């Protein structure tokens, strides 16, 4: 059956919106879950994923999951609570757990490292890269205090955490993309700072997830697959 030829109800304003990469990822996740649960065959899954990649609007995407329970559950379930714009008072110490400094040089925090509650980053005629996509989050709230003078501070976070930013720039730029995680217990990263003739940037890294959250999701998929194979 060609799903794209199904008779649809009158389109809603949301259905006419152009689909984003996040919208496509959301539908692809539903299809992946349906495959793991045995609701779709491998051929049906491949056909629908191909259609998802070609879809232009949100309405076209919804066609591919219209007959799946996940689409109706997510439509009626309340949305996740938005992360607070500021950390909980008293939750973050005044002194940093770690400090990254780049003066006429570059400094990087990347890989499997433990993120503390507060990190300070200083870039003076240099660049600092803080990559949290493989970090171990021991605390739910993490503050990154960034200062850039003729330099650049770049923060990358997994796409399933929440991200907030507060700061500004003088003859430079301060740009932090606000992000809300679908998981209510996900970490929240706060990027605070000032740039003078420099740049501070914070944004999610597409395709990278917090490891412990990803492990829980993978365990659920593995259990579903084993249950399906044991039938």
ChimeraX attribute file (.defattr): number of C-alpha atoms within 10 A of each C-alpha:
attribute: neighborCount
match mode: 1-to-1
recipient: residues
	/A:1	6
	/A:2	8
	/A:3	14
	/A:4	14
	/A:5	8
	/A:6	9
	/A:7	8
	/A:8	10
	/A:9	6
	/A:10	7
	/A:11	9
	/A:12	10
	/A:13	9
	/A:14	11
	/A:15	15
	/A:16	13
	/A:17	13
	/A:18	13
	/A:19	18
	/A:20	13
	/A:21	9
	/A:22	11
	/A:23	16
	/A:24	20
	/A:25	14
	/A:26	14
	/A:27	22
	/A:28	21
	/A:29	13
	/A:30	18
	/A:31	25
	/A:32	16
	/A:33	19
	/A:34	19
	/A:35	21
	/A:36	22
	/A:37	18
	/A:38	14
	/A:39	17
	/A:40	17
	/A:41	13
	/A:42	12
	/A:43	10
	/A:44	14
	/A:45	18
	/A:46	14
	/A:47	14
	/A:48	23
	/A:49	19
	/A:50	12
	/A:51	17
	/A:52	25
	/A:53	13
	/A:54	12
	/A:55	20
	/A:56	16
	/A:57	18
	/A:58	21
	/A:59	19
	/A:60	20
	/A:61	25
	/A:62	17
	/A:63	20
	/A:64	24
	/A:65	19
	/A:66	12
	/A:67	11
	/A:68	15
	/A:69	13
	/A:70	16
	/A:71	17
	/A:72	12
	/A:73	10
	/A:74	11
	/A:75	10
	/A:76	8
	/A:77	8
	/A:78	8
	/A:79	10
	/A:80	11
	/A:81	11
	/A:82	12
	/A:83	21
	/A:84	13
	/A:85	13
	/A:86	15
	/A:87	17
	/A:88	9
	/A:89	7
	/A:90	7
	/A:91	12
	/A:92	16
	/A:93	11
	/A:94	9
	/A:95	11
	/A:96	16
	/A:97	12
	/A:98	13
	/A:99	14
	/A:100	17
	/A:101	18
	/A:102	21
	/A:103	16
	/A:104	12
	/A:105	13
	/A:106	18
	/A:107	18
	/A:108	15
	/A:109	15
	/A:110	14
	/A:111	13
	/A:112	13
	/A:113	14
	/A:114	13
	/A:115	20
	/A:116	20
	/A:117	22
	/A:118	20
	/A:119	19
	/A:120	19
	/A:121	23
	/A:122	23
	/A:123	28
	/A:124	21
	/A:125	17
	/A:126	20
	/A:127	26
	/A:128	27
	/A:129	20
	/A:130	20
	/A:131	21
	/A:132	25
	/A:133	25
	/A:134	19
	/A:135	21
	/A:136	16
	/A:137	20
	/A:138	12
	/A:139	15
	/A:140	16
	/A:141	21
	/A:142	22
	/A:143	23
	/A:144	22
	/A:145	19
	/A:146	26
	/A:147	26
	/A:148	28
	/A:149	23
	/A:150	19
	/A:151	25
	/A:152	26
	/A:153	29
	/A:154	19
	/A:155	22
	/A:156	19
	/A:157	25
	/A:158	23
	/A:159	21
	/A:160	25
	/A:161	24
	/A:162	27
	/A:163	27
	/A:164	22
	/A:165	23
	/A:166	15
	/A:167	17
	/A:168	17
	/A:169	19
	/A:170	13
	/A:171	11
	/A:172	18
	/A:173	19
	/A:174	23
	/A:175	17
	/A:176	21
	/A:177	13
	/A:178	16
	/A:179	20
	/A:180	19
	/A:181	19
	/A:182	15
	/A:183	13
	/A:184	14
	/A:185	12
	/A:186	20
	/A:187	22
	/A:188	26
	/A:189	27
	/A:190	24
	/A:191	26
	/A:192	21
	/A:193	21
	/A:194	21
	/A:195	25
	/A:196	19
	/A:197	16
	/A:198	24
	/A:199	26
	/A:200	30
	/A:201	19
	/A:202	24
	/A:203	20
	/A:204	23
	/A:205	16
	/A:206	14
	/A:207	10
	/A:208	16
	/A:209	20
	/A:210	20
	/A:211	17
	/A:212	14
	/A:213	15
	/A:214	13
	/A:215	12
	/A:216	11
	/A:217	11
	/A:218	12
	/A:219	11
	/A:220	13
	/A:221	17
	/A:222	13
	/A:223	13
	/A:224	18
	/A:225	16
	/A:226	12
	/A:227	13
	/A:228	14
	/A:229	11
	/A:230	7
	/A:231	5
